[in-house]
Amino acid sequence: MAKTLDLTKTVFDLSQDYPEFIDIMTELGFSEIAKKPVLHSVGKLMTVPKGAQMKGIELSKIIKAFTDAGFEVIGTGDGSTESSPQPNSPAQSAVTQTEAAIPSLESWAQQNNPNSETKNKRELLKDYLKRLNQGEDLESVRSDFVLEFSDVDASEIMFAEQELMAEGTPLEEVQRLCDVHSALFHGATREEQIAHAELAVQDSLRRRMEQTHEQANTYADTATQLEAVAGHPLQTFTRENKAIDQALAELRAQIALDKDFSQAFSRIRELSTHYAKKGDLLYPLLKVKYDISGPHEVMWSVDDEIRDELAALAGESEHNEWWHTRLENVLVRAEEMIYKEQNILFPICAANFSEDEWYGIYHDSKDYDVCFGVESLVWEAAETNKRSNELESSSEGEIVMPGGHLTLEQLTALLNTIPLEITFVDAHDINRFFNEGHKVFKRPGMALDRDVFSCHPPKIEPMVRSIIEDFRAGKRDRVPVWMDKGGRSMLVLYLAVRDVAGNYLGTVELVQDMEFAKEHFCS
């Protein structure tokens, strides 16, 4: 079957269709095409006829080379498939006239990408990521990135991530986009990195305020304002980040001085609480309520990787050179996460979350352990709001059931007295109920009325989906999961909830501390 070379396609598309395309073009004098950065940037804008015009190579020579290689060439402009138009033919004249109207690649790209500057920026961001994943040197990508994006906005990063995932880019590759963004601010030492970042951010905000004051206020300015409010969740998150940064510095200092760093290393692992709060309170709300999935998919996975690596390092007794290399790598990732939170995640949250949602995050945060000694201050506005809502939600009616009738107060107290952590997910996979009280597995109130899958880390989500789908299909009714949590044996029991006719109504998750059973049977 003949191979068809369509000259109306871009050079990049043709290279993807036929691997030998690059070798033939290189022999014809298009040596730059063999360079991945050129192929994945200019190649996506350039066609063979336009490239021939710019290089001064006759199109007929190119067509003959591909015809000799067994290709059927189409899209030459004259209706033919196998031969080139003669130099003075109407088709050749048409090509020449068209190409003569294109003074440069830059102007051609502008003419053919008229949608918006923002779209072009997103395409460039995605291209930088792909170049990195194909093995191009970081410094090469970084130099282009700094040239084009000295004032990149958090929203541009966010949308570029979402577009990549929508196009089918694997999650682990998208995670590196944040690293490209961090590469904007760099120096020979960490102190230089921080100094450069602060200066660049200030300069970027100054320029954006001059150009679009409203946009600047929506993102960075709003986040700064909220961080200044005593007790506001963003203030607490920021204070925790400062404490994490200090703890990282102390650990590095003890290692450099060859001191016992075991206590400092153990303290670093407290960042798990900070990450857990983000994972429960920020990421799912952005994804479910505002359709901003980038942080949920990318940052959450990086959080898990950092925690998992710290746990793995803690479990190894031999601290050899490879162990220290891994430790340094994970510490760098933790530092990068601080930057990404302060300059990407928090501004996005500040620009989108309502005051009531911040109130909910504030109250849900109380259920988490204090990390790095940073206790949340009292946010008076949130406390007042909670008391008002409690008064408005009171009810005097009773709930009538086949087995009896209870007031709302009685039913609530009953469910809270049962020594189980209870979660009910309805038939549409929406979180409908959590009982109150201390929980080993946190259940923030902000997660109610959300898709249950958004409340689980990406690595756990497939398992949860599998269980619920089996329940819905009637394949299973009960799935017990035994695990060790904080040195205690825990039983997590998933049960299908069905009506008297066997119709699926939802799933209940019951979490029970089983230490009492061990003590009873082993005594």
CORLIN-V913047 format. One record per backbone hydrogen bond with DSSP energy under -1.0 kcal/mol. CO is the residue of the C=O (numbers start at 1). NH is the residue of the N-H. If there is no record, write none. Layout:
# CORLIN-V913047
co->CO nh->NH
co->CO nh->NH
This chain:
# CORLIN-V913047
co->3 nh->72
co->5 nh->74
co->6 nh->9
co->10 nh->14
co->11 nh->15
co->12 nh->16
co->13 nh->17
co->14 nh->18
co->18 nh->21
co->20 nh->24
co->21 nh->25
co->22 nh->26
co->23 nh->27
co->24 nh->28
co->25 nh->30
co->26 nh->29
co->29 nh->31
co->30 nh->33
co->31 nh->34
co->32 nh->35
co->35 nh->39
co->36 nh->40
co->38 nh->41
co->38 nh->43
co->42 nh->45
co->42 nh->46
co->43 nh->12
co->46 nh->11
co->47 nh->51
co->48 nh->52
co->49 nh->53
co->50 nh->54
co->51 nh->55
co->52 nh->56
co->52 nh->57
co->58 nh->62
co->59 nh->63
co->60 nh->64
co->61 nh->65
co->62 nh->66
co->63 nh->67
co->64 nh->68
co->65 nh->69
co->66 nh->71
co->67 nh->70
co->70 nh->3
co->72 nh->5
co->74 nh->7
co->81 nh->73
co->86 nh->89
co->89 nh->93
co->90 nh->94
co->91 nh->95
co->92 nh->96
co->93 nh->97
co->94 nh->98
co->95 nh->99
co->96 nh->100
co->99 nh->102
co->104 nh->108
co->105 nh->109
co->106 nh->110
co->107 nh->111
co->108 nh->112
co->116 nh->120
co->117 nh->121
co->118 nh->122
co->119 nh->123
co->120 nh->124
co->121 nh->125
co->122 nh->126
co->123 nh->127
co->124 nh->128
co->125 nh->129
co->126 nh->130
co->127 nh->131
co->128 nh->132
co->129 nh->133
co->130 nh->134
co->131 nh->136
co->132 nh->135
co->137 nh->141
co->138 nh->142
co->139 nh->143
co->140 nh->144
co->141 nh->145
co->142 nh->146
co->143 nh->147
co->144 nh->148
co->145 nh->149
co->149 nh->152
co->153 nh->157
co->154 nh->158
co->155 nh->159
co->156 nh->160
co->157 nh->161
co->158 nh->162
co->159 nh->163
co->160 nh->164
co->161 nh->165
co->162 nh->166
co->163 nh->167
co->164 nh->169
co->165 nh->168
co->170 nh->174
co->171 nh->175
co->173 nh->176
co->174 nh->177
co->176 nh->180
co->177 nh->181
co->178 nh->182
co->179 nh->183
co->181 nh->184
co->182 nh->185
co->189 nh->193
co->190 nh->194
co->191 nh->195
co->192 nh->196
co->193 nh->197
co->194 nh->198
co->195 nh->199
co->196 nh->200
co->197 nh->201
co->198 nh->202
co->199 nh->203
co->200 nh->204
co->201 nh->205
co->202 nh->206
co->203 nh->207
co->204 nh->208
co->205 nh->209
co->206 nh->210
co->207 nh->211
co->208 nh->212
co->212 nh->216
co->213 nh->217
co->214 nh->218
co->215 nh->219
co->216 nh->221
co->217 nh->222
co->219 nh->223
co->220 nh->224
co->221 nh->225
co->222 nh->226
co->223 nh->227
co->226 nh->229
co->229 nh->232
co->232 nh->236
co->233 nh->237
co->234 nh->238
co->235 nh->239
co->236 nh->240
co->237 nh->241
co->238 nh->242
co->239 nh->243
co->240 nh->244
co->241 nh->245
co->242 nh->246
co->243 nh->247
co->244 nh->248
co->245 nh->249
co->246 nh->250
co->247 nh->251
co->248 nh->252
co->249 nh->253
co->250 nh->254
co->251 nh->255
co->252 nh->256
co->253 nh->257
co->254 nh->259
co->255 nh->258
co->261 nh->265
co->262 nh->266
co->263 nh->267
co->264 nh->268
co->267 nh->270
co->268 nh->271
co->269 nh->272
co->270 nh->273
co->271 nh->275
co->272 nh->276
co->273 nh->277
co->274 nh->278
co->275 nh->279
co->276 nh->280
co->277 nh->281
co->278 nh->282
co->278 nh->283
co->282 nh->286
co->283 nh->287
co->284 nh->288
co->285 nh->289
co->286 nh->292
co->293 nh->297
co->294 nh->298
co->295 nh->300
co->298 nh->302
co->299 nh->303
co->300 nh->304
co->301 nh->305
co->302 nh->306
co->303 nh->307
co->304 nh->308
co->305 nh->309
co->306 nh->310
co->307 nh->311
co->308 nh->312
co->309 nh->313
co->310 nh->314
co->311 nh->315
co->313 nh->316
co->318 nh->320
co->320 nh->324
co->321 nh->325
co->322 nh->326
co->323 nh->327
co->324 nh->328
co->325 nh->329
co->326 nh->330
co->327 nh->331
co->328 nh->332
co->329 nh->333
co->330 nh->334
co->331 nh->335
co->332 nh->336
co->333 nh->337
co->334 nh->338
co->335 nh->339
co->336 nh->340
co->337 nh->341
co->338 nh->342
co->339 nh->343
co->340 nh->344
co->340 nh->345
co->341 nh->346
co->344 nh->348
co->345 nh->349
co->346 nh->350
co->347 nh->351
co->349 nh->353
co->354 nh->358
co->355 nh->359
co->356 nh->360
co->357 nh->361
co->358 nh->362
co->359 nh->363
co->360 nh->364
co->361 nh->365
co->364 nh->367
co->365 nh->368
co->371 nh->374
co->379 nh->383
co->380 nh->384
co->381 nh->385
co->382 nh->386
co->383 nh->387
co->384 nh->388
co->385 nh->389
co->386 nh->390
co->387 nh->391
co->388 nh->392
co->389 nh->393
co->399 nh->406
co->401 nh->404
co->404 nh->401
co->406 nh->399
co->407 nh->411
co->408 nh->412
co->409 nh->413
co->410 nh->414
co->411 nh->415
co->412 nh->416
co->413 nh->417
co->414 nh->418
co->418 nh->420
co->421 nh->511
co->422 nh->435
co->423 nh->509
co->424 nh->432
co->424 nh->433
co->425 nh->507
co->426 nh->429
co->429 nh->452
co->430 nh->426
co->431 nh->449
co->433 nh->424
co->444 nh->447
co->445 nh->448
co->447 nh->450
co->450 nh->431
co->451 nh->454
co->452 nh->455
co->453 nh->456
co->457 nh->460
co->457 nh->461
co->460 nh->464
co->461 nh->465
co->462 nh->466
co->463 nh->467
co->464 nh->468
co->465 nh->469
co->466 nh->470
co->467 nh->471
co->468 nh->472
co->469 nh->473
co->470 nh->475
co->470 nh->476
co->477 nh->496
co->479 nh->494
co->481 nh->492
co->483 nh->490
co->485 nh->488
co->488 nh->485
co->489 nh->514
co->490 nh->483
co->491 nh->512
co->492 nh->481
co->493 nh->510
co->494 nh->479
co->495 nh->508
co->497 nh->505
co->497 nh->506
co->499 nh->502
co->503 nh->499
co->505 nh->427
co->506 nh->497
co->507 nh->425
co->508 nh->495
co->509 nh->423
co->510 nh->493
co->511 nh->421
co->512 nh->491
co->514 nh->518
co->515 nh->519
co->516 nh->520
co->517 nh->521
co->518 nh->522
